Amino acid sequence: MKILSVFNNKGGVGKTTLTYHLSHALAGMGYKVLMIDADPQCNLTIYSIEEDVIHDIWETEDPFIDEGMDATKNAMTQDGLKKVLSTPRSLHFIVKPTEEGTGDLDYLPPPHRLTGSLDIIPGRLSLHTFEEKVSTRWPDAYRGDPLAIRTLTRIRTLAEQYTSQFNYDFVIVDTSPSLGALNKVIISTVDGFFVPALPDLFSLYGIRNIGRALSVWKSEFEVLYKLISEDKRKAFPERFVSFLGYTIYNARPYANPTYKWNLAKAHLNYAEQIPAAIRKYVKPELRNHLTDALLDYPIGGDSIMFTHNTFPAMAQKYHRPMWDVPSCPTIESGDVGTLAGSRAKYEATKEAYKQFTTELLERVKLL
């Protein structure tokens, strides 16, 4: 099993759209996949699940989140608690015992099933309170405090526990664009991540910020490893996260295809600066498994490079990958004409994402 993340410090680059479609592409290729929504904004959850289902999940959890896990459990019958734990629960509900410093749940709630091979642990807007504990307990980890180490590694151990029970090939963790405490422990402890980037100035600065943050995070984890016992070190992965590369995503094609990748000259100028920014700001030891050719080349080439216009909005509306939207049995009458005229373009995205995913898998094999 590999734990991966799609990450950029710059918002608005289509990170969640890419995470969602990458996960569906992997599932379509025969892999068993779990998505974990660790973004307090819950965009991946909103993309994946109907609003009334999200409401039911959150409403059931409200007493546990608002009044405390132990207090709510103690006020319930065993049958009542068993019923709560036998249905999908949010990430915040599952990590709430760690946040409170109490014992973990007796058993894992099932993930929410999207397809036969794709599941999700939904997000919840209240996850920021867990992040606060990550931040305040970080110093205690240096002296080997068990609760602090449990807090720092909880997302990774959760991925491992669900994999042990449900046999996932990949766990994909969706995060916010933040460089805060929660993302520090998530990105540092996944196996690999890649950056979706627009060909613009802001993505270049996003890569710069990520590289600098990774350098600091790596140094902090190295100090931590030296200070804690070998037994406590087992809670962490064997090595720090690896960088898998970048992909240019959601760009606009140039109407007059004169330049490389059919990008406008100004956009191509920024796109061609991305590898240099990576070399300058992402430490070699995080990317030494990548050849120069792989580092220079966007994952998937131009297979998913260009904007899908309104396709992602339709995918979110119907909670399906873009290529499955035209065959959705519940298409609203107002969308029928639009989809009929674009059916082939919608369905063509399946092969595009398969090409992208195949190239990403080749890089994952290098880890």
Short mmCIF file of the C-alpha atoms (twelve columns), coordinates in Angstrom:
data_MODEL
# 
_entry.id   MODEL 
# 
loop_
_atom_site.group_PDB 
_atom_site.id 
_atom_site.type_symbol 
_atom_site.label_atom_id 
_atom_site.label_alt_id 
_atom_site.label_comp_id 
_atom_site.label_asym_id 
_atom_site.label_seq_id 
_atom_site.Cartn_x 
_atom_site.Cartn_y 
_atom_site.Cartn_z 
_atom_site.pdbx_PDB_model_num 
ATOM 1   C CA . MET A 1   0.000   0.000  0.000   1 
ATOM 2   C CA . LYS A 2   1.159   3.521  -0.778  1 
ATOM 3   C CA . ILE A 3   -0.130  6.708  0.811   1 
ATOM 4   C CA . LEU A 4   -0.112  9.641  -1.601  1 
ATOM 5   C CA . SER A 5   -1.178  13.261 -1.607  1 
ATOM 6   C CA . VAL A 6   -1.801  15.930 -4.231  1 
ATOM 7   C CA . PHE A 7   -0.474  19.163 -2.734  1 
ATOM 8   C CA . ASN A 8   0.101   22.788 -3.616  1 
ATOM 9   C CA . ASN A 9   0.463   25.802 -1.374  1 
ATOM 10  C CA . LYS A 10  -1.473  27.746 -4.037  1 
ATOM 11  C CA . GLY A 11  -5.235  27.268 -3.946  1 
ATOM 12  C CA . GLY A 12  -7.458  27.226 -7.000  1 
ATOM 13  C CA . VAL A 13  -5.292  24.910 -9.106  1 
ATOM 14  C CA . GLY A 14  -7.844  22.089 -9.237  1 
ATOM 15  C CA . LYS A 15  -6.218  19.960 -6.543  1 
ATOM 16  C CA . THR A 16  -9.452  18.392 -5.314  1 
ATOM 17  C CA . THR A 17  -10.751 17.788 -8.847  1 
ATOM 18  C CA . LEU A 18  -7.485  16.033 -9.673  1 
ATOM 19  C CA . THR A 19  -7.510  13.999 -6.444  1 
ATOM 20  C CA . TYR A 20  -11.062 12.842 -7.108  1 
ATOM 21  C CA . HIS A 21  -10.439 11.842 -10.716 1 
ATOM 22  C CA . LEU A 22  -7.058  10.253 -9.987  1 
ATOM 23  C CA . SER A 23  -8.738  8.072  -7.358  1 
ATOM 24  C CA . HIS A 24  -11.499 7.057  -9.767  1 
ATOM 25  C CA . ALA A 25  -8.923  6.336  -12.475 1 
ATOM 26  C CA . LEU A 26  -6.937  4.095  -10.113 1 
ATOM 27  C CA . ALA A 27  -10.125 2.277  -9.125  1 
ATOM 28  C CA . GLY A 28  -11.028 1.867  -12.791 1 
ATOM 29  C CA . MET A 29  -7.623  0.285  -13.420 1 
ATOM 30  C CA . GLY A 30  -8.305  -2.411 -10.838 1 
ATOM 31  C CA . TYR A 31  -6.764  -0.903 -7.702  1 
ATOM 32  C CA . LYS A 32  -8.586  -0.612 -4.404  1 
ATOM 33  C CA . VAL A 33  -8.471  2.986  -3.224  1 
ATOM 34  C CA . LEU A 34  -9.351  4.937  -0.088  1 
ATOM 35  C CA . MET A 35  -9.663  8.724  -0.151  1 
ATOM 36  C CA . ILE A 36  -9.263  10.598 3.151   1 
ATOM 37  C CA . ASP A 37  -10.589 14.153 3.239   1 
ATOM 38  C CA . ALA A 38  -8.218  15.965 5.605   1 
ATOM 39  C CA . ASP A 39  -9.095  19.432 4.310   1 
ATOM 40  C CA . PRO A 40  -11.284 21.276 6.856   1 
ATOM 41  C CA . GLN A 41  -13.083 22.856 3.885   1 
ATOM 42  C CA . CYS A 42  -14.330 19.354 2.934   1 
ATOM 43  C CA . ASN A 43  -14.236 19.980 -0.828  1 
ATOM 44  C CA . LEU A 44  -13.484 16.340 -1.633  1 
ATOM 45  C CA . THR A 45  -16.418 15.230 0.503   1 
ATOM 46  C CA . ILE A 46  -18.740 17.709 -1.216  1 
ATOM 47  C CA . TYR A 47  -17.458 16.478 -4.587  1 
ATOM 48  C CA . SER A 48  -18.031 12.830 -3.691  1 
ATOM 49  C CA . ILE A 49  -21.173 12.574 -1.568  1 
ATOM 50  C CA . GLU A 50  -24.729 13.886 -1.750  1 
ATOM 51  C CA . GLU A 51  -25.459 16.721 0.660   1 
ATOM 52  C CA . ASP A 52  -28.213 14.884 2.527   1 
ATOM 53  C CA . VAL A 53  -25.845 11.973 3.195   1 
ATOM 54  C CA . ILE A 54  -23.183 14.364 4.508   1 
ATOM 55  C CA . HIS A 55  -25.816 15.957 6.734   1 
ATOM 56  C CA . ASP A 56  -26.811 12.591 8.186   1 
ATOM 57  C CA . ILE A 57  -23.180 11.695 8.922   1 
ATOM 58  C CA . TRP A 58  -22.421 15.015 10.592  1 
ATOM 59  C CA . GLU A 59  -25.687 15.268 12.536  1 
ATOM 60  C CA . THR A 60  -25.178 11.859 14.143  1 
ATOM 61  C CA . GLU A 61  -21.671 12.915 15.175  1 
ATOM 62  C CA . ASP A 62  -22.578 16.345 16.548  1 
ATOM 63  C CA . PRO A 63  -22.840 15.299 20.233  1 
ATOM 64  C CA . PHE A 64  -19.476 13.477 20.060  1 
ATOM 65  C CA . ILE A 65  -17.758 16.511 18.520  1 
ATOM 66  C CA . ASP A 66  -19.503 19.205 20.577  1 
ATOM 67  C CA . GLU A 67  -19.789 17.541 23.988  1 
ATOM 68  C CA . GLY A 68  -16.851 15.149 23.875  1 
ATOM 69  C CA . MET A 69  -16.327 11.573 22.793  1 
ATOM 70  C CA . ASP A 70  -16.210 9.896  26.206  1 
ATOM 71  C CA . ALA A 71  -19.078 11.906 27.678  1 
ATOM 72  C CA . THR A 72  -21.332 11.055 24.752  1 
ATOM 73  C CA . LYS A 73  -20.317 7.383  24.713  1 
ATOM 74  C CA . ASN A 74  -21.021 7.059  28.435  1 
ATOM 75  C CA . ALA A 75  -24.497 8.508  27.967  1 
ATOM 76  C CA . MET A 76  -25.367 5.945  25.277  1 
ATOM 77  C CA . THR A 77  -26.340 2.309  25.388  1 
ATOM 78  C CA . GLN A 78  -23.916 -0.213 23.924  1 
ATOM 79  C CA . ASP A 79  -26.385 -0.918 21.124  1 
ATOM 80  C CA . GLY A 80  -26.700 2.795  20.373  1 
ATOM 81  C CA . LEU A 81  -22.933 3.238  20.193  1 
ATOM 82  C CA . LYS A 82  -22.570 0.123  18.071  1 
ATOM 83  C CA . LYS A 83  -25.092 1.552  15.616  1 
ATOM 84  C CA . VAL A 84  -23.099 4.800  15.344  1 
ATOM 85  C CA . LEU A 85  -19.842 2.924  14.752  1 
ATOM 86  C CA . SER A 86  -21.380 0.584  12.182  1 
ATOM 87  C CA . THR A 87  -21.986 3.393  9.673   1 
ATOM 88  C CA . PRO A 88  -19.478 5.718  7.929   1 
ATOM 89  C CA . ARG A 89  -18.056 8.466  10.107  1 
ATOM 90  C CA . SER A 90  -16.014 11.578 9.376   1 
ATOM 91  C CA . LEU A 91  -12.262 11.865 9.792   1 
ATOM 92  C CA . HIS A 92  -12.703 14.224 12.730  1 
ATOM 93  C CA . PHE A 93  -14.960 11.748 14.527  1 
ATOM 94  C CA . ILE A 94  -12.363 9.000  14.067  1 
ATOM 95  C CA . VAL A 95  -9.439  11.112 15.345  1 
ATOM 96  C CA . LYS A 96  -11.480 12.751 18.130  1 
ATOM 97  C CA . PRO A 97  -10.265 10.281 20.813  1 
ATOM 98  C CA . THR A 98  -6.677  11.213 19.947  1 
ATOM 99  C CA . GLU A 99  -7.594  14.889 20.102  1 
ATOM 100 C CA . GLU A 100 -9.097  14.359 23.563  1 
ATOM 101 C CA . GLY A 101 -6.275  12.097 24.716  1 
ATOM 102 C CA . THR A 102 -8.554  9.137  25.422  1 
ATOM 103 C CA . GLY A 103 -8.559  5.557  24.151  1 
ATOM 104 C CA . ASP A 104 -9.181  4.922  20.467  1 
ATOM 105 C CA . LEU A 105 -12.502 3.617  19.183  1 
ATOM 106 C CA . ASP A 106 -13.223 -0.049 19.876  1 
ATOM 107 C CA . TYR A 107 -13.324 -0.686 16.128  1 
ATOM 108 C CA . LEU A 108 -13.128 1.341  12.936  1 
ATOM 109 C CA . PRO A 109 -16.333 2.641  11.379  1 
ATOM 110 C CA . PRO A 110 -16.672 1.530  7.750   1 
ATOM 111 C CA . PRO A 111 -15.643 4.006  5.058   1 
ATOM 112 C CA . HIS A 112 -18.293 5.451  2.753   1 
ATOM 113 C CA . ARG A 113 -18.465 3.316  -0.383  1 
ATOM 114 C CA . LEU A 114 -18.440 5.239  -3.694  1 
ATOM 115 C CA . THR A 115 -17.820 2.342  -6.079  1 
ATOM 116 C CA . GLY A 116 -16.833 -1.291 -5.707  1 
ATOM 117 C CA . SER A 117 -13.163 -0.287 -5.492  1 
ATOM 118 C CA . LEU A 118 -13.277 3.275  -4.152  1 
ATOM 119 C CA . ASP A 119 -14.116 4.443  -0.625  1 
ATOM 120 C CA . ILE A 120 -13.869 7.739  1.221   1 
ATOM 121 C CA . ILE A 121 -13.504 8.850  4.820   1 
ATOM 122 C CA . PRO A 122 -15.470 12.099 4.702   1 
ATOM 123 C CA . GLY A 123 -14.181 15.376 6.044   1 
ATOM 124 C CA . ARG A 124 -15.763 17.646 8.610   1 
ATOM 125 C CA . LEU A 125 -15.541 21.425 9.043   1 
ATOM 126 C CA . SER A 126 -14.540 21.035 12.700  1 
ATOM 127 C CA . LEU A 127 -11.220 19.294 11.922  1 
ATOM 128 C CA . HIS A 128 -9.355  22.500 12.798  1 
ATOM 129 C CA . THR A 129 -9.601  21.571 16.487  1 
ATOM 130 C CA . PHE A 130 -7.533  18.451 15.826  1 
ATOM 131 C CA . GLU A 131 -4.969  20.616 14.029  1 
ATOM 132 C CA . GLU A 132 -4.717  22.789 17.136  1 
ATOM 133 C CA . LYS A 133 -3.716  19.700 19.135  1 
ATOM 134 C CA . VAL A 134 -1.120  18.763 16.521  1 
ATOM 135 C CA . SER A 135 0.411   22.196 16.958  1 
ATOM 136 C CA . THR A 136 0.372   22.323 20.763  1 
ATOM 137 C CA . ARG A 137 1.615   18.735 21.217  1 
ATOM 138 C CA . TRP A 138 4.455   18.970 18.705  1 
ATOM 139 C CA . PRO A 139 7.043   20.141 21.312  1 
ATOM 140 C CA . ASP A 140 6.094   17.226 23.595  1 
ATOM 141 C CA . ALA A 141 6.991   14.748 20.860  1 
ATOM 142 C CA . TYR A 142 10.667  15.680 21.247  1 
ATOM 143 C CA . ARG A 143 10.668  14.137 24.718  1 
ATOM 144 C CA . GLY A 144 8.872   11.032 23.502  1 
ATOM 145 C CA . ASP A 145 5.443   11.814 24.936  1 
ATOM 146 C CA . PRO A 146 3.196   8.939  23.746  1 
ATOM 147 C CA . LEU A 147 0.115   11.111 23.182  1 
ATOM 148 C CA . ALA A 148 2.111   13.634 21.167  1 
ATOM 149 C CA . ILE A 149 3.570   10.911 18.942  1 
ATOM 150 C CA . ARG A 150 0.146   9.330  18.564  1 
ATOM 151 C CA . THR A 151 -1.254  12.727 17.502  1 
ATOM 152 C CA . LEU A 152 1.498   13.415 14.960  1 
ATOM 153 C CA . THR A 153 1.146   10.000 13.330  1 
ATOM 154 C CA . ARG A 154 -2.625  9.535  13.640  1 
ATOM 155 C CA . ILE A 155 -3.531  10.166 9.998   1 
ATOM 156 C CA . ARG A 156 -0.900  7.739  8.742   1 
ATOM 157 C CA . THR A 157 -1.737  5.043  11.287  1 
ATOM 158 C CA . LEU A 158 -5.384  5.478  10.364  1 
ATOM 159 C CA . ALA A 159 -4.537  4.824  6.708   1 
ATOM 160 C CA . GLU A 160 -2.598  1.728  7.751   1 
ATOM 161 C CA . GLN A 161 -5.426  0.458  9.970   1 
ATOM 162 C CA . TYR A 162 -8.034  0.839  7.234   1 
ATOM 163 C CA . THR A 163 -5.708  -0.830 4.753   1 
ATOM 164 C CA . SER A 164 -5.214  -3.755 7.125   1 
ATOM 165 C CA . GLN A 165 -8.978  -4.208 7.328   1 
ATOM 166 C CA . PHE A 166 -10.035 -3.367 3.753   1 
ATOM 167 C CA . ASN A 167 -6.919  -4.239 1.700   1 
ATOM 168 C CA . TYR A 168 -6.362  -0.940 -0.109  1 
ATOM 169 C CA . ASP A 169 -3.647  -0.552 -2.709  1 
ATOM 170 C CA . PHE A 170 -3.606  3.235  -2.411  1 
ATOM 171 C CA . VAL A 171 -4.704  5.776  0.163   1 
ATOM 172 C CA . ILE A 172 -5.034  9.300  -1.229  1 
ATOM 173 C CA . VAL A 173 -5.098  12.081 1.375   1 
ATOM 174 C CA . ASP A 174 -6.661  15.378 0.342   1 
ATOM 175 C CA . THR A 175 -5.347  18.419 2.208   1 
ATOM 176 C CA . SER A 176 -5.862  22.159 2.288   1 
ATOM 177 C CA . PRO A 177 -3.315  24.471 0.580   1 
ATOM 178 C CA . SER A 178 -2.019  25.453 4.027   1 
ATOM 179 C CA . LEU A 179 1.514   24.958 5.315   1 
ATOM 180 C CA . GLY A 180 0.183   24.661 8.859   1 
ATOM 181 C CA . ALA A 181 0.645   22.010 11.525  1 
ATOM 182 C CA . LEU A 182 -1.836  19.466 10.173  1 
ATOM 183 C CA . ASN A 183 -0.381  19.465 6.681   1 
ATOM 184 C CA . LYS A 184 3.126   19.333 8.136   1 
ATOM 185 C CA . VAL A 185 2.439   15.957 9.729   1 
ATOM 186 C CA . ILE A 186 0.350   14.664 6.813   1 
ATOM 187 C CA . ILE A 187 2.673   15.587 3.946   1 
ATOM 188 C CA . SER A 188 5.793   14.618 5.910   1 
ATOM 189 C CA . THR A 189 4.445   11.135 6.640   1 
ATOM 190 C CA . VAL A 190 2.824   10.125 3.340   1 
ATOM 191 C CA . ASP A 191 4.945   8.079  0.950   1 
ATOM 192 C CA . GLY A 192 4.851   10.527 -1.939  1 
ATOM 193 C CA . PHE A 193 3.206   13.675 -3.222  1 
ATOM 194 C CA . PHE A 194 3.080   15.652 -6.444  1 
ATOM 195 C CA . VAL A 195 2.197   19.235 -7.283  1 
ATOM 196 C CA . PRO A 196 -0.530  20.329 -9.700  1 
ATOM 197 C CA . ALA A 197 0.429   23.739 -11.035 1 
ATOM 198 C CA . LEU A 198 -0.978  26.409 -13.263 1 
ATOM 199 C CA . PRO A 199 1.578   27.947 -15.631 1 
ATOM 200 C CA . ASP A 200 1.712   31.221 -13.714 1 
ATOM 201 C CA . LEU A 201 3.748   33.206 -11.220 1 
ATOM 202 C CA . PHE A 202 1.703   32.076 -8.227  1 
ATOM 203 C CA . SER A 203 2.365   28.373 -8.771  1 
ATOM 204 C CA . LEU A 204 6.093   29.098 -8.980  1 
ATOM 205 C CA . TYR A 205 5.905   30.791 -5.604  1 
ATOM 206 C CA . GLY A 206 3.786   27.919 -4.304  1 
ATOM 207 C CA . ILE A 207 6.565   25.475 -5.237  1 
ATOM 208 C CA . ARG A 208 9.094   27.753 -3.574  1 
ATOM 209 C CA . ASN A 209 7.035   27.812 -0.372  1 
ATOM 210 C CA . ILE A 210 6.550   24.033 -0.410  1 
ATOM 211 C CA . GLY A 211 10.259  23.404 -0.900  1 
ATOM 212 C CA . ARG A 212 11.235  25.691 1.944   1 
ATOM 213 C CA . ALA A 213 8.606   24.205 4.242   1 
ATOM 214 C CA . LEU A 214 9.740   20.658 3.438   1 
ATOM 215 C CA . SER A 215 13.318  21.570 4.337   1 
ATOM 216 C CA . VAL A 216 12.212  22.844 7.737   1 
ATOM 217 C CA . TRP A 217 9.861   19.918 8.327   1 
ATOM 218 C CA . LYS A 218 12.527  17.373 7.378   1 
ATOM 219 C CA . SER A 219 15.003  18.945 9.795   1 
ATOM 220 C CA . GLU A 220 12.433  18.898 12.588  1 
ATOM 221 C CA . PHE A 221 11.586  15.255 11.990  1 
ATOM 222 C CA . GLU A 222 15.277  14.314 11.883  1 
ATOM 223 C CA . VAL A 223 15.791  15.925 15.294  1 
ATOM 224 C CA . LEU A 224 12.686  14.156 16.575  1 
ATOM 225 C CA . TYR A 225 13.926  10.749 15.366  1 
ATOM 226 C CA . LYS A 226 17.242  11.268 17.150  1 
ATOM 227 C CA . LEU A 227 15.568  12.108 20.443  1 
ATOM 228 C CA . ILE A 228 12.921  9.393  20.701  1 
ATOM 229 C CA . SER A 229 13.453  5.697  21.313  1 
ATOM 230 C CA . GLU A 230 13.665  3.152  18.531  1 
ATOM 231 C CA . ASP A 231 10.382  1.647  19.668  1 
ATOM 232 C CA . LYS A 232 8.554   4.981  19.388  1 
ATOM 233 C CA . ARG A 233 10.166  5.606  16.022  1 
ATOM 234 C CA . LYS A 234 8.159   2.682  14.639  1 
ATOM 235 C CA . ALA A 235 5.047   4.880  14.621  1 
ATOM 236 C CA . PHE A 236 6.621   6.946  11.841  1 
ATOM 237 C CA . PRO A 237 7.357   5.875  8.261   1 
ATOM 238 C CA . GLU A 238 10.845  4.590  7.542   1 
ATOM 239 C CA . ARG A 239 11.715  7.688  5.537   1 
ATOM 240 C CA . PHE A 240 10.549  11.222 4.923   1 
ATOM 241 C CA . VAL A 241 8.129   11.925 2.070   1 
ATOM 242 C CA . SER A 242 9.324   11.662 -1.546  1 
ATOM 243 C CA . PHE A 243 8.523   14.167 -4.278  1 
ATOM 244 C CA . LEU A 244 6.923   12.561 -7.336  1 
ATOM 245 C CA . GLY A 245 7.007   15.544 -9.674  1 
ATOM 246 C CA . TYR A 246 4.554   18.072 -11.013 1 
ATOM 247 C CA . THR A 247 1.785   18.281 -13.542 1 
ATOM 248 C CA . ILE A 248 0.448   21.332 -15.330 1 
ATOM 249 C CA . TYR A 249 -3.267  21.333 -14.686 1 
ATOM 250 C CA . ASN A 250 -6.278  23.428 -15.609 1 
ATOM 251 C CA . ALA A 251 -4.339  25.583 -18.089 1 
ATOM 252 C CA . ARG A 252 -5.993  27.310 -21.031 1 
ATOM 253 C CA . PRO A 253 -4.889  26.147 -24.495 1 
ATOM 254 C CA . TYR A 254 -3.658  28.792 -26.908 1 
ATOM 255 C CA . ALA A 255 -6.032  29.255 -29.828 1 
ATOM 256 C CA . ASN A 256 -3.117  29.458 -32.267 1 
ATOM 257 C CA . PRO A 257 -0.940  26.430 -31.367 1 
ATOM 258 C CA . THR A 258 2.483   27.856 -32.122 1 
ATOM 259 C CA . TYR A 259 4.328   27.014 -28.933 1 
ATOM 260 C CA . LYS A 260 5.123   23.871 -26.954 1 
ATOM 261 C CA . TRP A 261 2.106   22.132 -25.378 1 
ATOM 262 C CA . ASN A 262 -0.167  24.625 -27.170 1 
ATOM 263 C CA . LEU A 263 0.369   27.138 -24.368 1 
ATOM 264 C CA . ALA A 264 0.467   30.877 -24.918 1 
ATOM 265 C CA . LYS A 265 4.010   32.246 -24.872 1 
ATOM 266 C CA . ALA A 266 3.628   33.890 -21.452 1 
ATOM 267 C CA . HIS A 267 2.201   30.694 -19.942 1 
ATOM 268 C CA . LEU A 268 4.892   28.553 -21.552 1 
ATOM 269 C CA . ASN A 269 7.499   30.839 -20.041 1 
ATOM 270 C CA . TYR A 270 6.161   30.091 -16.552 1 
ATOM 271 C CA . ALA A 271 5.701   26.378 -17.288 1 
ATOM 272 C CA . GLU A 272 9.325   26.040 -18.348 1 
ATOM 273 C CA . GLN A 273 10.481  27.642 -15.085 1 
ATOM 274 C CA . ILE A 274 8.818   24.976 -12.937 1 
ATOM 275 C CA . PRO A 275 11.629  22.361 -13.145 1 
ATOM 276 C CA . ALA A 276 14.224  24.991 -12.213 1 
ATOM 277 C CA . ALA A 277 12.112  26.070 -9.236  1 
ATOM 278 C CA . ILE A 278 11.869  22.444 -8.110  1 
ATOM 279 C CA . ARG A 279 15.634  21.939 -8.403  1 
ATOM 280 C CA . LYS A 280 16.292  25.106 -6.439  1 
ATOM 281 C CA . TYR A 281 13.796  24.690 -3.619  1 
ATOM 282 C CA . VAL A 282 13.020  20.951 -3.255  1 
ATOM 283 C CA . LYS A 283 15.993  19.191 -1.663  1 
ATOM 284 C CA . PRO A 284 17.749  16.579 -3.848  1 
ATOM 285 C CA . GLU A 285 17.254  13.811 -1.275  1 
ATOM 286 C CA . LEU A 286 13.473  14.175 -1.663  1 
ATOM 287 C CA . ARG A 287 13.649  13.693 -5.432  1 
ATOM 288 C CA . ASN A 288 16.828  11.700 -6.123  1 
ATOM 289 C CA . HIS A 289 14.732  8.777  -7.403  1 
ATOM 290 C CA . LEU A 290 13.671  10.960 -10.356 1 
ATOM 291 C CA . THR A 291 15.893  11.261 -13.407 1 
ATOM 292 C CA . ASP A 292 16.465  14.699 -14.917 1 
ATOM 293 C CA . ALA A 293 14.072  13.764 -17.703 1 
ATOM 294 C CA . LEU A 294 11.311  12.861 -15.235 1 
ATOM 295 C CA . LEU A 295 11.904  16.005 -13.218 1 
ATOM 296 C CA . ASP A 296 11.664  18.187 -16.314 1 
ATOM 297 C CA . TYR A 297 8.556   16.546 -17.734 1 
ATOM 298 C CA . PRO A 298 5.071   17.103 -16.282 1 
ATOM 299 C CA . ILE A 299 3.404   13.884 -15.143 1 
ATOM 300 C CA . GLY A 300 1.151   12.755 -17.960 1 
ATOM 301 C CA . GLY A 301 2.492   15.343 -20.386 1 
ATOM 302 C CA . ASP A 302 -0.450  17.308 -21.717 1 
ATOM 303 C CA . SER A 303 -2.996  14.512 -21.145 1 
ATOM 304 C CA . ILE A 304 -4.862  16.464 -18.442 1 
ATOM 305 C CA . MET A 305 -3.102  19.799 -18.881 1 
ATOM 306 C CA . PHE A 306 -5.951  21.883 -20.194 1 
ATOM 307 C CA . THR A 307 -9.081  23.200 -18.536 1 
ATOM 308 C CA . HIS A 308 -12.171 21.028 -18.703 1 
ATOM 309 C CA . ASN A 309 -14.374 24.163 -18.637 1 
ATOM 310 C CA . THR A 310 -17.675 23.251 -16.946 1 
ATOM 311 C CA . PHE A 311 -17.009 19.495 -16.841 1 
ATOM 312 C CA . PRO A 312 -15.713 19.420 -13.218 1 
ATOM 313 C CA . ALA A 313 -18.756 21.374 -12.018 1 
ATOM 314 C CA . MET A 314 -21.017 18.789 -13.641 1 
ATOM 315 C CA . ALA A 315 -18.953 15.986 -12.111 1 
ATOM 316 C CA . GLN A 316 -19.410 17.529 -8.677  1 
ATOM 317 C CA . LYS A 317 -23.120 18.127 -9.254  1 
ATOM 318 C CA . TYR A 318 -23.725 14.459 -10.089 1 
ATOM 319 C CA . HIS A 319 -20.964 13.035 -7.829  1 
ATOM 320 C CA . ARG A 320 -19.364 11.099 -10.667 1 
ATOM 321 C CA . PRO A 321 -16.083 11.355 -12.567 1 
ATOM 322 C CA . MET A 322 -16.395 13.475 -15.688 1 
ATOM 323 C CA . TRP A 323 -16.365 10.492 -18.024 1 
ATOM 324 C CA . ASP A 324 -19.392 8.944  -16.284 1 
ATOM 325 C CA . VAL A 325 -21.561 12.063 -16.183 1 
ATOM 326 C CA . PRO A 326 -23.312 11.539 -19.571 1 
ATOM 327 C CA . SER A 327 -24.467 8.068  -18.485 1 
ATOM 328 C CA . CYS A 328 -25.840 9.241  -15.128 1 
ATOM 329 C CA . PRO A 329 -29.484 8.090  -14.856 1 
ATOM 330 C CA . THR A 330 -30.559 11.174 -12.891 1 
ATOM 331 C CA . ILE A 331 -29.521 13.930 -15.304 1 
ATOM 332 C CA . GLU A 332 -31.703 17.003 -14.846 1 
ATOM 333 C CA . SER A 333 -33.730 18.058 -17.862 1 
ATOM 334 C CA . GLY A 334 -31.853 21.351 -18.130 1 
ATOM 335 C CA . ASP A 335 -28.537 19.504 -18.539 1 
ATOM 336 C CA . VAL A 336 -29.651 16.938 -21.124 1 
ATOM 337 C CA . GLY A 337 -28.977 19.106 -24.164 1 
ATOM 338 C CA . THR A 338 -25.622 20.336 -22.885 1 
ATOM 339 C CA . LEU A 339 -24.418 16.819 -22.150 1 
ATOM 340 C CA . ALA A 340 -25.702 15.358 -25.413 1 
ATOM 341 C CA . GLY A 341 -23.626 17.786 -27.438 1 
ATOM 342 C CA . SER A 342 -20.471 17.170 -25.396 1 
ATOM 343 C CA . ARG A 343 -20.807 13.458 -24.630 1 
ATOM 344 C CA . ALA A 344 -17.715 12.420 -26.592 1 
ATOM 345 C CA . LYS A 345 -15.583 15.087 -24.898 1 
ATOM 346 C CA . TYR A 346 -16.769 14.021 -21.454 1 
ATOM 347 C CA . GLU A 347 -16.045 10.374 -22.176 1 
ATOM 348 C CA . ALA A 348 -12.620 11.191 -23.661 1 
ATOM 349 C CA . THR A 349 -11.458 12.396 -20.242 1 
ATOM 350 C CA . LYS A 350 -11.349 8.757  -19.100 1 
ATOM 351 C CA . GLU A 351 -8.472  7.889  -21.409 1 
ATOM 352 C CA . ALA A 352 -6.721  11.163 -20.552 1 
ATOM 353 C CA . TYR A 353 -6.789  10.401 -16.825 1 
ATOM 354 C CA . LYS A 354 -5.762  6.817  -17.458 1 
ATOM 355 C CA . GLN A 355 -2.670  8.065  -19.304 1 
ATOM 356 C CA . PHE A 356 -1.874  10.480 -16.486 1 
ATOM 357 C CA . THR A 357 -2.386  7.810  -13.824 1 
ATOM 358 C CA . THR A 358 -0.246  5.278  -15.685 1 
ATOM 359 C CA . GLU A 359 2.660   7.731  -15.774 1 
ATOM 360 C CA . LEU A 360 2.177   8.574  -12.103 1 
ATOM 361 C CA . LEU A 361 2.285   4.871  -11.209 1 
ATOM 362 C CA . GLU A 362 5.633   4.522  -12.965 1 
ATOM 363 C CA . ARG A 363 7.005   7.164  -10.623 1 
ATOM 364 C CA . VAL A 364 5.399   5.578  -7.567  1 
ATOM 365 C CA . LYS A 365 7.234   2.345  -8.429  1 
ATOM 366 C CA . LEU A 366 10.512  4.233  -7.907  1 
ATOM 367 C CA . LEU A 367 9.777   4.886  -4.230  1 
# 
